Amino acid sequence: MPAPRTIVPDKALRTLVSDIFVAAGTSREHADTIADVLVWANLRGVDSHGVSRIPRYLELFEKGEANPRPQIAVDELRSAVAVIDADSAPGPVALSMAMHQAVSMARSSGIAWVAVRGTVHTGAIGYYTECAAQYGMAGLGIVAGVPNMAYTGSTGAGVATSPLSVAVPAGRHPIVLLDMATAVIALGRIAQHRSSGRPLPEGAALTKDGRPTTDPAEAAVPLPMGGAKGAGMSLVFELLTSGLTANPIVSPFHSGSPEGRRHRQNAALLAVDISAFLPVDQFRGIVDETVDAIKRLPANDPSAEILVPGERGTRTFADRLTGGIPLPVPMVNKLCDQAAALGVAIPDGVRPA
């Protein structure tokens, strides 16, 4: 049976998350950024990348794999190319900075690529590409990390469940936002299935010894989406992010060295100034017309609506913004316990059981 849930207002949750990270050693500015990114994921229904990740972030601080007080450096290599050395900053901090850098550079150059070297868990990368779309630009993001997904033809972790996100602004319709992993199912969702006892879909994961399984308790290695296609996407994301930042992840991991197993990620964020190509309103109109065309397609199920990327998340966001965020009671209790251990007051609206 699924764990019982409690409803938490987004503002109270942001306050709790930010206060936890300040107590863990981050600046208030960075804590607010982390809280925004994690709570955004919960608001959109991407609970696998929301506040459930906080214990993992705190663990990375304790292990010294993440840096609560990073010295982040920005190196503008060309007019439209920059590299951000994250100094093991939490991903929400490094990638938010990177996308704002990309948007700023794209205003003058038309397009900008900002690479991020050496961050940790980036969160839901749709947050960053949506930021570009809110500025009237197109945003694209890719991430590479420590191998945790099978490579086609192998039985163990060969590459990462590297995500891809693309966001474009629309007019009458919400921002079109694609945010996907290269795996059939991400590790965070496997954890959700494990806690609820729900079986995994066929062809989603392997056990530690390489056997296919639908039992979330045995699942250890996700399988790539589309077989060789998903595996290939993850591999080229590694080459485009880790390669261009001279910070390889996959090859050191497979060398067997302890350093190669340390948690870390690289990323690339791209901003495209639509006005460099055509008036933004004209582009928005084209997006609207395209979305309308998709929605008019004959449906397999006449009672079901055809959706475009990001539409379900936009609706969930609106519902949860007004009605609150449903969170599993055990998870809220754990967050409150961690807050208490750090001397953080529990804000009104967060009710541990």
N, C-alpha and C positions, 0 to 999 in steps of 0.2 A: 504494500500500500504506500502511496506517496506520503511524504512527511507533511504534517499539518503546516499551514501557512499563516503568517500574520501580515497585515497591511502596514507599510511604512511610508510616510510622506517623503517625497524626493528631497525636500529641503532639510528635513531632519536627518536623512541618510547621508546627505552631502556633509552636513556638520559633523556627524559622527566619524565619517571616513577621514575628513580633513584633520580633525583633532587627533585621530589615531596616528596619522602619518607625522604630524608635528611632534607628537610624543615619541615617535620612533626616530626622530632626528632630522626630518626634512624641514626646509623653510616653509613658511605659511603659503607663499606663492606656489611652490611646487606641490604642496599638499592639496591646495585647492584645485590645481590642474589634474592631479591623479584622481581626486574625488569626482570632478566633472566627467572624466573619461569613463570611469568605472560605473558611475550612476547612469550615464548616458546609455551604456549597454543594457543595464537593467530596465530602463525606461522603454527601450526598443524591444524588449523581450529576449535579448541575447544574454540570458542569465549566466551562461557558462563563462562569459568574459566580464562579468560585473563584480560586485563586492565579494562574491565567493572567492575571488582571487587574493583577497587581502592577506590571509594567513601565509600564502606562498610569497607575497612581496616581503612580509616581515621576516620570513625564513631566509630569503635571499639577503636581506640586510644583516641578519645574524651571522650568516656564513661568510660575509664579506664579498659575495658575488654581485651584489647591488650596492650602490653608493648613495647614501641619503644626502650627502653634501658634495655633489659632483662639481668639478671644474670643467664646464662644457666649453669647447672651443669651436668657433666657426671659421672655416677657411674658404673664402670665396676664390675659387680657382680661375673662373672665367666670369663673364657677365651673366651667364645663365647656368653656372655650375658651382655648387658648393658642397663641402663635406663638413658634417658636424661630428666632432669627436665627443661622444656622449659621456666618457669617463664612467661607464657603468651606471648611468642615471636610469631611473625607472622609465620604461618606454613611453608612458603618457607625457612625461616631461620632455624627453628628447624629440619625440615625433611631433608634438604640438609646436615646438620651436622650429622644427624642420619645415613643416607645412607653412607656417607664417613666413619663414624665410623664402620659401619657394614662391608664395603668392607675391611677396614684395618684389622679388627679382623678375617675376613674369610680367609685372606691370610695365617694365621698361623693355624687356627682351622679347615678350610675347609668349615665352615658354621657359620653364626653369626646372632643373633636376637637382634635388638636394639629397645627398646620400648621408646615412647615419651609420657611424661606426661604433660598435661596442656598447649597445644598450642592453636592457633586459626586458622581459615580457612587455610587448607593445600594446596589449589590450586589443579591443575591437578596432581594426584600422579604418573601418568605415567612418569613425569619428573624425579622422583627419581629412579624408577626402571630402566629406560633407562640408568641412570648414571652407575648402576651396570653392565648392559650389555655392555656398552662402555669400561669397564675394563675387559671384557671377562668373566664376571660372570653372573649368573642368579639372578634377583632381584624380590622380592615380597613385596607388601605393602598393608596394610589394615588400615582403619581409622574408628573411631567411633565419633559421635558428638551428639549434643542436638537433641532430637526427633523432626522430621519434616515430617515423612512419616507414613502412616497408617500401623498398624500391622494387619495381616489377621484376620478378624472377628470383628475388631473394626472400628469405624467411625472417629476417630481423630488421631492426631499424637501420635504414640506409640514408634517408633524407628527412627533412622536416615537413610538418603539416603546414607549409608556408602559405600564408594567405595572400589574396589579391583583392583590391577594392578599386572601383571606379565610380565617380559621382559626377553628374552633370545637372545643371539647373534647368528647371522647367518653368512654365508660366502658370496655367490653370492647375496643373498637376504638381504633386510634391516632387522634390529632388529625386531623380532616378539614382538609386544607390545600390550598386552591386558590392557585396562583401562576402567572400567565400574562402574556404580553406581548400587546399589541394587534396585533402583526404575525404573519403566517403563520410566520415564522422570525426570531429575534432576530439581531442583528449578530454576537454572540458565537458563535452556532451556525454562521453562515455562515463565520466564521473557522475553526471546527473542520472544516467540510466542505472548506474550501480546503486546510488542512494535510494532510488525509487523502486528498484527491483524489476524494471522493465527490460525485456530482452532487446538486444541490438538487431538491426536489420541484417539479413544475410549478406555476406561479402563485405562487411565493414571493418573487421578486425581479426588479428591473429593472437594466439596465446604466446607466452614467453618462448615456448619451444616451436613456434611457427605453425601451429594448427589453426585452421579457421574456426571461429567460435561466434555464437550469438549471446553467450553468457557474459554480461558486463563485469562480473566478478573475476573472470579469467582473462578478459581482454587486456592486452598489454601493448599491442602495436597496431595502430590504425592502418588501413589499406588505402592506397591512392585512388582518388576519384577517376573513373574512366581508365583504370589500369595504367598502361604506359603513358597516357596523356597527362594524368595528374602527377605521376612520378617525374616525367620530363619537365613539366612546369616548375616543380619544386627545384629541380636541378638547375635550370636556367636562372631562377630567382637567386639561388646561391651564387651563381657566377656574376650576375648583374649587381648584387649588393655586396657580398663578401669579396668578390674579385675586384670590383672597382674601388673598394675601400682598403684593399691590401690587408684584409682581416679574415682569412679563410676559416670556416667552421667545420665543414664536412670532412676535409682531409685530416685535420688534427684529431677529430673525433675517432676516425677509423685507424689512426696510428696507435691508439691504445694508451696514450699518455694521459695522466690525471688532469693536466691542464686542458686537454682536448675535450674532456667531459664536463667542464665547467659551463654553467648556464650562461648564454650570451646570445644576442641577436644583432643582425644588421638590417638596414632597411633603405628603401629609396622612395622618395615622394616627388611627384611631378605635378606642377601646376601649369595649366594652359589658359592664357588670356584669350577668351573667345572673341573679344573685340578686335584682336589682331587679324581675325579671319572674316568676320561679318558682324553686323550690329547684334548685340546680345539679345535684344528683344526678338529679332528675327530667328536667332538660334532657339530661343525658348519656344517660339511658335512651332518650329520644326519638331522639337521634342514632344510638344503637346500633340501634334498631328500624328506622330509615330506611335505614341502611347495609345491614342484613340484607335488607331488602326489595329493594334494588337488586341485591345479590349473588345473590338467588334468581331474577332475571329470566332468561328463556330466552336462551341465548348463541348467537350466530351460529356460533361455533366451539365445539363441545362440549368440546374439549381446552383451551380458553383460559378463564382466570378473569376475571370482571368486576371491575374495580378502581374505587375511588372516588378523588377527588383527594387526593394526598399519599401514597397507600398504597405506590406503587412507590418513592418517595423514602425512606419509613420503612424499608422492607426493605433498600434499598441502604445506608442509614445504618448499620443493624445489621451488615451484612456488612463494610462498610469499617471500622467501628469495631474489629472484631476482626481482620480480615484485612489491613488497611492500604488506602491510597488509591492506585489505579493512575494514574500520571501519565506523560505522554509524556516520553521521555528528553531530547529537545531542550529542552523547557520547563524540566525540572529543571536541566539544564546552564546555561540562561540565568539562572535564579534564583540558582544557585550563583555564576555569574560576577558578577552584580550584587551579591550578598552580599560577595564577595571585594573588589570595587571599593569597597565601603563599610566594609571592615574587619571584617566580620561572620564569626564562626567558623561552620562548617558543623556542625550537630549530628549525633550518631550517629543512624543510620537514614536519613539523606539521602545517597544515593550518586550523585554525578555520574559520568557515563561518561567 
